[in-house]
Amino acid sequence: MVKKVGPSGRFGPRYGMKLREKIDEIEVIQRQKHVCPKCGFKKLKRISTGIWFCKKCNTKVAGKAYYPPGFEK
């Protein structure tokens, strides 16, 4: 049987549940595609800490470390 775990599953039982839940929340958001502020397409990806790149219009945008510019929870 395959166990389904999120991105924080690599830590196993270490570091506590609260910390692993926070990591899950952050990593799921940072790895998904977001709406580009320039062209409006959902093609914005994180390429480095605070640097976001749109694959449609080839725009580099500075945002927060884990969230793109204009992102609201």
PDB file of N, H, CA, C and O in Angstrom:
ATOM      1  N   MET A   1       0.835  -1.184   0.000  1.00  0.00           N
ATOM      2  CA  MET A   1       0.000   0.000   0.000  1.00  0.00           C
ATOM      3  C   MET A   1       0.877   1.243   0.000  1.00  0.00           C
ATOM      4  O   MET A   1       1.833   1.339   0.769  1.00  0.00           O
ATOM      5  N   VAL A   2       0.549   2.183  -0.858  1.00  0.00           N
ATOM      6  H   VAL A   2      -0.228   2.105  -1.484  1.00  0.00           H
ATOM      7  CA  VAL A   2       1.324   3.413  -0.973  1.00  0.00           C
ATOM      8  C   VAL A   2       0.734   4.461  -0.047  1.00  0.00           C
ATOM      9  O   VAL A   2      -0.473   4.703  -0.036  1.00  0.00           O
ATOM     10  N   LYS A   3       1.608   5.071   0.722  1.00  0.00           N
ATOM     11  H   LYS A   3       2.589   4.875   0.713  1.00  0.00           H
ATOM     12  CA  LYS A   3       1.180   6.113   1.649  1.00  0.00           C
ATOM     13  C   LYS A   3       1.258   7.460   0.939  1.00  0.00           C
ATOM     14  O   LYS A   3       2.279   7.770   0.325  1.00  0.00           O
ATOM     15  N   LYS A   4       0.198   8.268   1.010  1.00  0.00           N
ATOM     16  H   LYS A   4      -0.632   8.016   1.509  1.00  0.00           H
ATOM     17  CA  LYS A   4       0.194   9.564   0.352  1.00  0.00           C
ATOM     18  C   LYS A   4       0.603  10.645   1.350  1.00  0.00           C
ATOM     19  O   LYS A   4      -0.079  10.891   2.345  1.00  0.00           O
ATOM     20  N   VAL A   5       1.719  11.272   1.058  1.00  0.00           N
ATOM     21  H   VAL A   5       2.273  11.072   0.250  1.00  0.00           H
ATOM     22  CA  VAL A   5       2.208  12.354   1.905  1.00  0.00           C
ATOM     23  C   VAL A   5       2.517  13.560   1.033  1.00  0.00           C
ATOM     24  O   VAL A   5       2.737  13.421  -0.170  1.00  0.00           O
ATOM     25  N   GLY A   6       2.533  14.709   1.618  1.00  0.00           N
ATOM     26  H   GLY A   6       2.354  14.822   2.595  1.00  0.00           H
ATOM     27  CA  GLY A   6       2.825  15.933   0.887  1.00  0.00           C
ATOM     28  C   GLY A   6       4.321  16.170   0.802  1.00  0.00           C
ATOM     29  O   GLY A   6       5.110  15.256   1.043  1.00  0.00           O
ATOM     30  N   PRO A   7       4.715  17.379   0.465  1.00  0.00           N
ATOM     31  CA  PRO A   7       6.126  17.706   0.339  1.00  0.00           C
ATOM     32  C   PRO A   7       6.912  17.522   1.640  1.00  0.00           C
ATOM     33  O   PRO A   7       8.116  17.269   1.606  1.00  0.00           O
ATOM     34  N   SER A   8       6.243  17.646   2.770  1.00  0.00           N
ATOM     35  H   SER A   8       5.265  17.852   2.798  1.00  0.00           H
ATOM     36  CA  SER A   8       6.964  17.511   4.041  1.00  0.00           C
ATOM     37  C   SER A   8       7.087  16.057   4.469  1.00  0.00           C
ATOM     38  O   SER A   8       7.603  15.780   5.552  1.00  0.00           O
ATOM     39  N   GLY A   9       6.634  15.139   3.657  1.00  0.00           N
ATOM     40  H   GLY A   9       6.215  15.364   2.778  1.00  0.00           H
ATOM     41  CA  GLY A   9       6.762  13.722   3.969  1.00  0.00           C
ATOM     42  C   GLY A   9       8.208  13.268   4.012  1.00  0.00           C
ATOM     43  O   GLY A   9       8.515  12.235   4.607  1.00  0.00           O
ATOM     44  N   ARG A  10       9.100  14.026   3.390  1.00  0.00           N
ATOM     45  H   ARG A  10       8.851  14.866   2.907  1.00  0.00           H
ATOM     46  CA  ARG A  10      10.520  13.669   3.400  1.00  0.00           C
ATOM     47  C   ARG A  10      11.143  13.786   4.790  1.00  0.00           C
ATOM     48  O   ARG A  10      12.213  13.233   5.044  1.00  0.00           O
ATOM     49  N   PHE A  11      10.459  14.521   5.702  1.00  0.00           N
ATOM     50  H   PHE A  11       9.591  14.971   5.496  1.00  0.00           H
ATOM     51  CA  PHE A  11      10.976  14.674   7.059  1.00  0.00           C
ATOM     52  C   PHE A  11      10.562  13.537   7.978  1.00  0.00           C
ATOM     53  O   PHE A  11      11.115  13.395   9.068  1.00  0.00           O
ATOM     54  N   GLY A  12       9.592  12.719   7.555  1.00  0.00           N
ATOM     55  H   GLY A  12       9.142  12.835   6.669  1.00  0.00           H
ATOM     56  CA  GLY A  12       9.108  11.615   8.392  1.00  0.00           C
ATOM     57  C   GLY A  12       8.493  12.146   9.673  1.00  0.00           C
ATOM     58  O   GLY A  12       7.763  13.137   9.640  1.00  0.00           O
ATOM     59  N   PRO A  13       8.773  11.511  10.797  1.00  0.00           N
ATOM     60  CA  PRO A  13       8.179  11.954  12.061  1.00  0.00           C
ATOM     61  C   PRO A  13       8.974  13.070  12.764  1.00  0.00           C
ATOM     62  O   PRO A  13       8.649  13.451  13.889  1.00  0.00           O
ATOM     63  N   ARG A  14      10.000  13.583  12.106  1.00  0.00           N
ATOM     64  H   ARG A  14      10.264  13.274  11.192  1.00  0.00           H
ATOM     65  CA  ARG A  14      10.863  14.578  12.753  1.00  0.00           C
ATOM     66  C   ARG A  14      10.291  15.998  12.680  1.00  0.00           C
ATOM     67  O   ARG A  14       9.455  16.294  11.828  1.00  0.00           O
ATOM     68  N   TYR A  15      10.739  16.847  13.557  1.00  0.00           N
ATOM     69  H   TYR A  15      11.418  16.607  14.250  1.00  0.00           H
ATOM     70  CA  TYR A  15      10.521  18.301  13.589  1.00  0.00           C
ATOM     71  C   TYR A  15       9.131  18.757  14.035  1.00  0.00           C
ATOM     72  O   TYR A  15       8.908  19.964  14.132  1.00  0.00           O
ATOM     73  N   GLY A  16       8.214  17.879  14.303  1.00  0.00           N
ATOM     74  H   GLY A  16       8.395  16.899  14.224  1.00  0.00           H
ATOM     75  CA  GLY A  16       6.908  18.277  14.827  1.00  0.00           C
ATOM     76  C   GLY A  16       5.881  18.540  13.739  1.00  0.00           C
ATOM     77  O   GLY A  16       6.218  18.934  12.622  1.00  0.00           O
ATOM     78  N   MET A  17       4.643  18.316  14.082  1.00  0.00           N
ATOM     79  H   MET A  17       4.369  17.995  14.988  1.00  0.00           H
ATOM     80  CA  MET A  17       3.544  18.410  13.126  1.00  0.00           C
ATOM     81  C   MET A  17       3.298  19.842  12.652  1.00  0.00           C
ATOM     82  O   MET A  17       3.048  20.071  11.468  1.00  0.00           O
ATOM     83  N   LYS A  18       3.366  20.795  13.562  1.00  0.00           N
ATOM     84  H   LYS A  18       3.569  20.609  14.523  1.00  0.00           H
ATOM     85  CA  LYS A  18       3.076  22.185  13.209  1.00  0.00           C
ATOM     86  C   LYS A  18       4.057  22.710  12.157  1.00  0.00           C
ATOM     87  O   LYS A  18       3.659  23.361  11.191  1.00  0.00           O
ATOM     88  N   LEU A  19       5.321  22.422  12.357  1.00  0.00           N
ATOM     89  H   LEU A  19       5.645  21.893  13.142  1.00  0.00           H
ATOM     90  CA  LEU A  19       6.341  22.882  11.420  1.00  0.00           C
ATOM     91  C   LEU A  19       6.170  22.216  10.058  1.00  0.00           C
ATOM     92  O   LEU A  19       6.308  22.872   9.026  1.00  0.00           O
ATOM     93  N   ARG A  20       5.871  20.925  10.048  1.00  0.00           N
ATOM     94  H   ARG A  20       5.759  20.392  10.886  1.00  0.00           H
ATOM     95  CA  ARG A  20       5.668  20.210   8.788  1.00  0.00           C
ATOM     96  C   ARG A  20       4.424  20.709   8.047  1.00  0.00           C
ATOM     97  O   ARG A  20       4.415  20.731   6.817  1.00  0.00           O
ATOM     98  N   GLU A  21       3.384  21.105   8.766  1.00  0.00           N
ATOM     99  H   GLU A  21       3.391  21.087   9.766  1.00  0.00           H
ATOM    100  CA  GLU A  21       2.191  21.662   8.129  1.00  0.00           C
ATOM    101  C   GLU A  21       2.497  23.006   7.477  1.00  0.00           C
ATOM    102  O   GLU A  21       2.002  23.289   6.386  1.00  0.00           O
ATOM    103  N   LYS A  22       3.306  23.837   8.130  1.00  0.00           N
ATOM    104  H   LYS A  22       3.709  23.608   9.017  1.00  0.00           H
ATOM    105  CA  LYS A  22       3.692  25.126   7.563  1.00  0.00           C
ATOM    106  C   LYS A  22       4.511  24.933   6.290  1.00  0.00           C
ATOM    107  O   LYS A  22       4.305  25.628   5.296  1.00  0.00           O
ATOM    108  N   ILE A  23       5.436  23.988   6.334  1.00  0.00           N
ATOM    109  H   ILE A  23       5.604  23.424   7.142  1.00  0.00           H
ATOM    110  CA  ILE A  23       6.259  23.695   5.159  1.00  0.00           C
ATOM    111  C   ILE A  23       5.386  23.201   4.017  1.00  0.00           C
ATOM    112  O   ILE A  23       5.583  23.602   2.870  1.00  0.00           O
ATOM    113  N   ASP A  24       4.426  22.338   4.314  1.00  0.00           N
ATOM    114  H   ASP A  24       4.266  22.012   5.246  1.00  0.00           H
ATOM    115  CA  ASP A  24       3.477  21.847   3.309  1.00  0.00           C
ATOM    116  C   ASP A  24       2.766  22.998   2.628  1.00  0.00           C
ATOM    117  O   ASP A  24       2.711  23.066   1.400  1.00  0.00           O
ATOM    118  N   GLU A  25       2.223  23.901   3.423  1.00  0.00           N
ATOM    119  H   GLU A  25       2.268  23.846   4.421  1.00  0.00           H
ATOM    120  CA  GLU A  25       1.454  25.033   2.913  1.00  0.00           C
ATOM    121  C   GLU A  25       2.304  25.912   1.993  1.00  0.00           C
ATOM    122  O   GLU A  25       1.868  26.294   0.907  1.00  0.00           O
ATOM    123  N   ILE A  26       3.516  26.225   2.438  1.00  0.00           N
ATOM    124  H   ILE A  26       3.870  25.914   3.320  1.00  0.00           H
ATOM    125  CA  ILE A  26       4.406  27.091   1.673  1.00  0.00           C
ATOM    126  C   ILE A  26       4.847  26.421   0.375  1.00  0.00           C
ATOM    127  O   ILE A  26       4.792  27.044  -0.685  1.00  0.00           O
ATOM    128  N   GLU A  27       5.281  25.171   0.438  1.00  0.00           N
ATOM    129  H   GLU A  27       5.326  24.665   1.299  1.00  0.00           H
ATOM    130  CA  GLU A  27       5.830  24.507  -0.736  1.00  0.00           C
ATOM    131  C   GLU A  27       4.782  24.214  -1.793  1.00  0.00           C
ATOM    132  O   GLU A  27       5.084  24.257  -2.985  1.00  0.00           O
ATOM    133  N   VAL A  28       3.574  23.922  -1.386  1.00  0.00           N
ATOM    134  H   VAL A  28       3.329  23.888  -0.417  1.00  0.00           H
ATOM    135  CA  VAL A  28       2.511  23.683  -2.368  1.00  0.00           C
ATOM    136  C   VAL A  28       2.228  24.967  -3.139  1.00  0.00           C
ATOM    137  O   VAL A  28       2.060  24.931  -4.358  1.00  0.00           O
ATOM    138  N   ILE A  29       2.173  26.091  -2.448  1.00  0.00           N
ATOM    139  H   ILE A  29       2.309  26.120  -1.458  1.00  0.00           H
ATOM    140  CA  ILE A  29       1.898  27.378  -3.096  1.00  0.00           C
ATOM    141  C   ILE A  29       3.065  27.814  -3.981  1.00  0.00           C
ATOM    142  O   ILE A  29       2.840  28.290  -5.094  1.00  0.00           O
ATOM    143  N   GLN A  30       4.296  27.664  -3.514  1.00  0.00           N
ATOM    144  H   GLN A  30       4.478  27.278  -2.610  1.00  0.00           H
ATOM    145  CA  GLN A  30       5.433  28.162  -4.276  1.00  0.00           C
ATOM    146  C   GLN A  30       5.689  27.340  -5.534  1.00  0.00           C
ATOM    147  O   GLN A  30       6.279  27.855  -6.484  1.00  0.00           O
ATOM    148  N   ARG A  31       5.267  26.084  -5.571  1.00  0.00           N
ATOM    149  H   ARG A  31       4.787  25.665  -4.800  1.00  0.00           H
ATOM    150  CA  ARG A  31       5.547  25.236  -6.732  1.00  0.00           C
ATOM    151  C   ARG A  31       4.453  25.234  -7.789  1.00  0.00           C
ATOM    152  O   ARG A  31       4.649  24.700  -8.880  1.00  0.00           O
ATOM    153  N   GLN A  32       3.300  25.827  -7.479  1.00  0.00           N
ATOM    154  H   GLN A  32       3.141  26.261  -6.592  1.00  0.00           H
ATOM    155  CA  GLN A  32       2.243  25.854  -8.487  1.00  0.00           C
ATOM    156  C   GLN A  32       2.411  27.063  -9.403  1.00  0.00           C
ATOM    157  O   GLN A  32       3.180  27.975  -9.099  1.00  0.00           O
ATOM    158  N   LYS A  33       1.700  27.068 -10.511  1.00  0.00           N
ATOM    159  H   LYS A  33       1.076  26.327 -10.758  1.00  0.00           H
ATOM    160  CA  LYS A  33       1.763  28.188 -11.442  1.00  0.00           C
ATOM    161  C   LYS A  33       0.800  29.276 -10.981  1.00  0.00           C
ATOM    162  O   LYS A  33      -0.282  28.996 -10.465  1.00  0.00           O
ATOM    163  N   HIS A  34       1.226  30.539 -11.184  1.00  0.00           N
ATOM    164  H   HIS A  34       2.105  30.766 -11.603  1.00  0.00           H
ATOM    165  CA  HIS A  34       0.434  31.689 -10.762  1.00  0.00           C
ATOM    166  C   HIS A  34       0.153  32.593 -11.955  1.00  0.00           C
ATOM    167  O   HIS A  34       0.726  32.421 -13.031  1.00  0.00           O
ATOM    168  N   VAL A  35      -0.729  33.548 -11.750  1.00  0.00           N
ATOM    169  H   VAL A  35      -1.194  33.688 -10.876  1.00  0.00           H
ATOM    170  CA  VAL A  35      -1.089  34.494 -12.804  1.00  0.00           C
ATOM    171  C   VAL A  35      -0.003  35.563 -12.925  1.00  0.00           C
ATOM    172  O   VAL A  35       0.415  36.164 -11.935  1.00  0.00           O
ATOM    173  N   CYS A  36       0.437  35.781 -14.149  1.00  0.00           N
ATOM    174  H   CYS A  36       0.097  35.293 -14.953  1.00  0.00           H
ATOM    175  CA  CYS A  36       1.463  36.786 -14.428  1.00  0.00           C
ATOM    176  C   CYS A  36       0.857  38.186 -14.290  1.00  0.00           C
ATOM    177  O   CYS A  36      -0.224  38.436 -14.823  1.00  0.00           O
ATOM    178  N   PRO A  37       1.533  39.104 -13.585  1.00  0.00           N
ATOM    179  CA  PRO A  37       0.995  40.458 -13.446  1.00  0.00           C
ATOM    180  C   PRO A  37       1.050  41.269 -14.741  1.00  0.00           C
ATOM    181  O   PRO A  37       0.342  42.267 -14.878  1.00  0.00           O
ATOM    182  N   LYS A  38       1.882  40.849 -15.683  1.00  0.00           N
ATOM    183  H   LYS A  38       2.457  40.038 -15.572  1.00  0.00           H
ATOM    184  CA  LYS A  38       2.017  41.606 -16.931  1.00  0.00           C
ATOM    185  C   LYS A  38       1.047  41.123 -18.012  1.00  0.00           C
ATOM    186  O   LYS A  38       0.305  41.925 -18.579  1.00  0.00           O
ATOM    187  N   CYS A  39       1.048  39.802 -18.305  1.00  0.00           N
ATOM    188  H   CYS A  39       1.651  39.150 -17.844  1.00  0.00           H
ATOM    189  CA  CYS A  39       0.223  39.304 -19.410  1.00  0.00           C
ATOM    190  C   CYS A  39      -1.101  38.683 -18.952  1.00  0.00           C
ATOM    191  O   CYS A  39      -2.016  38.531 -19.760  1.00  0.00           O
ATOM    192  N   GLY A  40      -1.214  38.327 -17.682  1.00  0.00           N
ATOM    193  H   GLY A  40      -0.470  38.450 -17.025  1.00  0.00           H
ATOM    194  CA  GLY A  40      -2.474  37.799 -17.159  1.00  0.00           C
ATOM    195  C   GLY A  40      -2.670  36.303 -17.330  1.00  0.00           C
ATOM    196  O   GLY A  40      -3.705  35.775 -16.926  1.00  0.00           O
ATOM    197  N   PHE A  41      -1.697  35.600 -17.922  1.00  0.00           N
ATOM    198  H   PHE A  41      -0.856  36.029 -18.250  1.00  0.00           H
ATOM    199  CA  PHE A  41      -1.796  34.154 -18.085  1.00  0.00           C
ATOM    200  C   PHE A  41      -1.249  33.444 -16.854  1.00  0.00           C
ATOM    201  O   PHE A  41      -0.441  34.004 -16.114  1.00  0.00           O
ATOM    202  N   LYS A  42      -1.685  32.235 -16.644  1.00  0.00           N
ATOM    203  H   LYS A  42      -2.341  31.780 -17.246  1.00  0.00           H
ATOM    204  CA  LYS A  42      -1.248  31.449 -15.486  1.00  0.00           C
ATOM    205  C   LYS A  42       0.020  30.682 -15.848  1.00  0.00           C
ATOM    206  O   LYS A  42       0.002  29.457 -15.974  1.00  0.00           O
ATOM    207  N   LYS A  43       1.116  31.414 -16.013  1.00  0.00           N
ATOM    208  H   LYS A  43       1.131  32.409 -15.911  1.00  0.00           H
ATOM    209  CA  LYS A  43       2.383  30.828 -16.442  1.00  0.00           C
ATOM    210  C   LYS A  43       3.556  31.258 -15.563  1.00  0.00           C
ATOM    211  O   LYS A  43       4.706  30.994 -15.913  1.00  0.00           O
ATOM    212  N   LEU A  44       3.297  31.905 -14.446  1.00  0.00           N
ATOM    213  H   LEU A  44       2.362  32.119 -14.162  1.00  0.00           H
ATOM    214  CA  LEU A  44       4.351  32.418 -13.578  1.00  0.00           C
ATOM    215  C   LEU A  44       4.881  31.310 -12.678  1.00  0.00           C
ATOM    216  O   LEU A  44       4.119  30.686 -11.940  1.00  0.00           O
ATOM    217  N   LYS A  45       6.198  31.065 -12.740  1.00  0.00           N
ATOM    218  H   LYS A  45       6.817  31.572 -13.340  1.00  0.00           H
ATOM    219  CA  LYS A  45       6.838  30.038 -11.923  1.00  0.00           C
ATOM    220  C   LYS A  45       7.993  30.653 -11.147  1.00  0.00           C
ATOM    221  O   LYS A  45       8.603  31.625 -11.591  1.00  0.00           O
ATOM    222  N   ARG A  46       8.285  30.085  -9.997  1.00  0.00           N
ATOM    223  H   ARG A  46       7.789  29.295  -9.636  1.00  0.00           H
ATOM    224  CA  ARG A  46       9.401  30.546  -9.167  1.00  0.00           C
ATOM    225  C   ARG A  46      10.678  29.920  -9.696  1.00  0.00           C
ATOM    226  O   ARG A  46      10.752  28.700  -9.843  1.00  0.00           O
ATOM    227  N   ILE A  47      11.695  30.742  -9.988  1.00  0.00           N
ATOM    228  H   ILE A  47      11.635  31.733  -9.869  1.00  0.00           H
ATOM    229  CA  ILE A  47      12.960  30.196 -10.462  1.00  0.00           C
ATOM    230  C   ILE A  47      14.051  30.294  -9.398  1.00  0.00           C
ATOM    231  O   ILE A  47      15.045  29.570  -9.458  1.00  0.00           O
ATOM    232  N   SER A  48      13.868  31.184  -8.430  1.00  0.00           N
ATOM    233  H   SER A  48      13.061  31.772  -8.382  1.00  0.00           H
ATOM    234  CA  SER A  48      14.816  31.337  -7.342  1.00  0.00           C
ATOM    235  C   SER A  48      14.117  32.086  -6.218  1.00  0.00           C
ATOM    236  O   SER A  48      12.959  32.481  -6.356  1.00  0.00           O
ATOM    237  N   THR A  49      14.803  32.278  -5.127  1.00  0.00           N
ATOM    238  H   THR A  49      15.744  31.957  -5.014  1.00  0.00           H
ATOM    239  CA  THR A  49      14.209  32.968  -3.995  1.00  0.00           C
ATOM    240  C   THR A  49      13.820  34.385  -4.382  1.00  0.00           C
ATOM    241  O   THR A  49      14.684  35.221  -4.645  1.00  0.00           O
ATOM    242  N   GLY A  50      12.523  34.652  -4.418  1.00  0.00           N
ATOM    243  H   GLY A  50      11.821  33.973  -4.205  1.00  0.00           H
ATOM    244  CA  GLY A  50      12.023  35.982  -4.721  1.00  0.00           C
ATOM    245  C   GLY A  50      12.017  36.352  -6.191  1.00  0.00           C
ATOM    246  O   GLY A  50      11.645  37.475  -6.532  1.00  0.00           O
ATOM    247  N   ILE A  51      12.420  35.437  -7.085  1.00  0.00           N
ATOM    248  H   ILE A  51      12.721  34.525  -6.808  1.00  0.00           H
ATOM    249  CA  ILE A  51      12.435  35.720  -8.518  1.00  0.00           C
ATOM    250  C   ILE A  51      11.429  34.813  -9.209  1.00  0.00           C
ATOM    251  O   ILE A  51      11.490  33.590  -9.082  1.00  0.00           O
ATOM    252  N   TRP A  52      10.506  35.420  -9.940  1.00  0.00           N
ATOM    253  H   TRP A  52      10.457  36.413 -10.043  1.00  0.00           H
ATOM    254  CA  TRP A  52       9.428  34.708 -10.617  1.00  0.00           C
ATOM    255  C   TRP A  52       9.540  34.982 -12.104  1.00  0.00           C
ATOM    256  O   TRP A  52       9.835  36.105 -12.515  1.00  0.00           O
ATOM    257  N   PHE A  53       9.300  33.943 -12.923  1.00  0.00           N
ATOM    258  H   PHE A  53       9.061  33.031 -12.589  1.00  0.00           H
ATOM    259  CA  PHE A  53       9.469  34.040 -14.366  1.00  0.00           C
ATOM    260  C   PHE A  53       8.203  33.593 -15.076  1.00  0.00           C
ATOM    261  O   PHE A  53       7.644  32.543 -14.758  1.00  0.00           O
ATOM    262  N   CYS A  54       7.745  34.396 -16.048  1.00  0.00           N
ATOM    263  H   CYS A  54       8.199  35.249 -16.306  1.00  0.00           H
ATOM    264  CA  CYS A  54       6.567  34.054 -16.850  1.00  0.00           C
ATOM    265  C   CYS A  54       7.042  33.361 -18.121  1.00  0.00           C
ATOM    266  O   CYS A  54       7.836  33.922 -18.878  1.00  0.00           O
ATOM    267  N   LYS A  55       6.560  32.147 -18.356  1.00  0.00           N
ATOM    268  H   LYS A  55       5.915  31.692 -17.741  1.00  0.00           H
ATOM    269  CA  LYS A  55       6.968  31.391 -19.536  1.00  0.00           C
ATOM    270  C   LYS A  55       6.246  31.861 -20.801  1.00  0.00           C
ATOM    271  O   LYS A  55       6.625  31.475 -21.907  1.00  0.00           O
ATOM    272  N   LYS A  56       5.225  32.678 -20.650  1.00  0.00           N
ATOM    273  H   LYS A  56       4.917  32.991 -19.752  1.00  0.00           H
ATOM    274  CA  LYS A  56       4.480  33.178 -21.810  1.00  0.00           C
ATOM    275  C   LYS A  56       5.124  34.441 -22.372  1.00  0.00           C
ATOM    276  O   LYS A  56       5.427  34.509 -23.563  1.00  0.00           O
ATOM    277  N   CYS A  57       5.330  35.434 -21.521  1.00  0.00           N
ATOM    278  H   CYS A  57       5.084  35.379 -20.554  1.00  0.00           H
ATOM    279  CA  CYS A  57       5.854  36.717 -22.008  1.00  0.00           C
ATOM    280  C   CYS A  57       7.328  36.935 -21.650  1.00  0.00           C
ATOM    281  O   CYS A  57       7.857  38.022 -21.885  1.00  0.00           O
ATOM    282  N   ASN A  58       8.001  35.927 -21.087  1.00  0.00           N
ATOM    283  H   ASN A  58       7.572  35.045 -20.895  1.00  0.00           H
ATOM    284  CA  ASN A  58       9.427  35.984 -20.730  1.00  0.00           C
ATOM    285  C   ASN A  58       9.773  37.152 -19.816  1.00  0.00           C
ATOM    286  O   ASN A  58      10.813  37.791 -19.978  1.00  0.00           O
ATOM    287  N   THR A  59       8.904  37.424 -18.863  1.00  0.00           N
ATOM    288  H   THR A  59       8.059  36.905 -18.732  1.00  0.00           H
ATOM    289  CA  THR A  59       9.119  38.518 -17.915  1.00  0.00           C
ATOM    290  C   THR A  59       9.627  37.964 -16.599  1.00  0.00           C
ATOM    291  O   THR A  59       9.107  36.968 -16.096  1.00  0.00           O
ATOM    292  N   LYS A  60      10.640  38.605 -16.041  1.00  0.00           N
ATOM    293  H   LYS A  60      11.062  39.414 -16.450  1.00  0.00           H
ATOM    294  CA  LYS A  60      11.105  38.278 -14.700  1.00  0.00           C
ATOM    295  C   LYS A  60      10.543  39.316 -13.748  1.00  0.00           C
ATOM    296  O   LYS A  60      10.614  40.518 -14.003  1.00  0.00           O
ATOM    297  N   VAL A  61       9.984  38.835 -12.646  1.00  0.00           N
ATOM    298  H   VAL A  61       9.927  37.858 -12.438  1.00  0.00           H
ATOM    299  CA  VAL A  61       9.342  39.717 -11.683  1.00  0.00           C
ATOM    300  C   VAL A  61       9.896  39.401 -10.301  1.00  0.00           C
ATOM    301  O   VAL A  61      10.104  38.233  -9.970  1.00  0.00           O
ATOM    302  N   ALA A  62      10.134  40.421  -9.498  1.00  0.00           N
ATOM    303  H   ALA A  62       9.965  41.369  -9.767  1.00  0.00           H
ATOM    304  CA  ALA A  62      10.571  40.221  -8.121  1.00  0.00           C
ATOM    305  C   ALA A  62       9.338  40.190  -7.230  1.00  0.00           C
ATOM    306  O   ALA A  62       8.447  41.031  -7.347  1.00  0.00           O
ATOM    307  N   GLY A  63       9.304  39.211  -6.344  1.00  0.00           N
ATOM    308  H   GLY A  63      10.028  38.528  -6.249  1.00  0.00           H
ATOM    309  CA  GLY A  63       8.192  39.092  -5.412  1.00  0.00           C
ATOM    310  C   GLY A  63       8.724  38.689  -4.058  1.00  0.00           C
ATOM    311  O   GLY A  63       9.884  38.941  -3.732  1.00  0.00           O
ATOM    312  N   LYS A  64       7.885  38.073  -3.286  1.00  0.00           N
ATOM    313  H   LYS A  64       6.943  37.869  -3.551  1.00  0.00           H
ATOM    314  CA  LYS A  64       8.320  37.578  -1.985  1.00  0.00           C
ATOM    315  C   LYS A  64       9.088  36.282  -2.193  1.00  0.00           C
ATOM    316  O   LYS A  64       9.100  35.738  -3.297  1.00  0.00           O
ATOM    317  N   ALA A  65       9.725  35.785  -1.150  1.00  0.00           N
ATOM    318  H   ALA A  65       9.716  36.226  -0.253  1.00  0.00           H
ATOM    319  CA  ALA A  65      10.537  34.591  -1.262  1.00  0.00           C
ATOM    320  C   ALA A  65       9.735  33.375  -1.696  1.00  0.00           C
ATOM    321  O   ALA A  65      10.202  32.598  -2.529  1.00  0.00           O
ATOM    322  N   TYR A  66       8.537  33.194  -1.149  1.00  0.00           N
ATOM    323  H   TYR A  66       8.158  33.825  -0.472  1.00  0.00           H
ATOM    324  CA  TYR A  66       7.761  32.008  -1.446  1.00  0.00           C
ATOM    325  C   TYR A  66       6.459  32.304  -2.182  1.00  0.00           C
ATOM    326  O   TYR A  66       5.798  31.383  -2.663  1.00  0.00           O
ATOM    327  N   TYR A  67       6.083  33.580  -2.274  1.00  0.00           N
ATOM    328  H   TYR A  67       6.619  34.328  -1.884  1.00  0.00           H
ATOM    329  CA  TYR A  67       4.830  33.960  -2.914  1.00  0.00           C
ATOM    330  C   TYR A  67       5.114  34.976  -4.020  1.00  0.00           C
ATOM    331  O   TYR A  67       5.988  35.827  -3.856  1.00  0.00           O
ATOM    332  N   PRO A  68       4.396  34.906  -5.138  1.00  0.00           N
ATOM    333  CA  PRO A  68       4.611  35.880  -6.211  1.00  0.00           C
ATOM    334  C   PRO A  68       4.075  37.256  -5.837  1.00  0.00           C
ATOM    335  O   PRO A  68       3.342  37.383  -4.857  1.00  0.00           O
ATOM    336  N   PRO A  69       4.428  38.285  -6.597  1.00  0.00           N
ATOM    337  CA  PRO A  69       3.940  39.619  -6.286  1.00  0.00           C
ATOM    338  C   PRO A  69       2.412  39.677  -6.419  1.00  0.00           C
ATOM    339  O   PRO A  69       1.842  39.153  -7.377  1.00  0.00           O
ATOM    340  N   GLY A  70       1.778  40.304  -5.470  1.00  0.00           N
ATOM    341  H   GLY A  70       2.241  40.729  -4.692  1.00  0.00           H
ATOM    342  CA  GLY A  70       0.323  40.460  -5.495  1.00  0.00           C
ATOM    343  C   GLY A  70      -0.443  39.249  -5.001  1.00  0.00           C
ATOM    344  O   GLY A  70      -1.669  39.216  -5.105  1.00  0.00           O
ATOM    345  N   PHE A  71       0.244  38.255  -4.466  1.00  0.00           N
ATOM    346  H   PHE A  71       1.240  38.282  -4.381  1.00  0.00           H
ATOM    347  CA  PHE A  71      -0.431  37.037  -3.993  1.00  0.00           C
ATOM    348  C   PHE A  71      -1.088  37.300  -2.648  1.00  0.00           C
ATOM    349  O   PHE A  71      -0.477  37.869  -1.743  1.00  0.00           O
ATOM    350  N   GLU A  72      -2.344  36.876  -2.530  1.00  0.00           N
ATOM    351  H   GLU A  72      -2.840  36.414  -3.265  1.00  0.00           H
ATOM    352  CA  GLU A  72      -3.070  36.997  -1.270  1.00  0.00           C
ATOM    353  C   GLU A  72      -3.591  35.632  -0.870  1.00  0.00           C
ATOM    354  O   GLU A  72      -4.119  34.894  -1.702  1.00  0.00           O
ATOM    355  N   LYS A  73      -3.444  35.300   0.384  1.00  0.00           N
ATOM    356  H   LYS A  73      -3.015  35.900   1.060  1.00  0.00           H
ATOM    357  CA  LYS A  73      -3.922  33.998   0.871  1.00  0.00           C
ATOM    358  C   LYS A  73      -5.418  33.976   0.983  1.00  0.00           C
ATOM    359  O   LYS A  73      -5.993  32.961   1.377  1.00  0.00           O
TER     360      LYS A  73
END
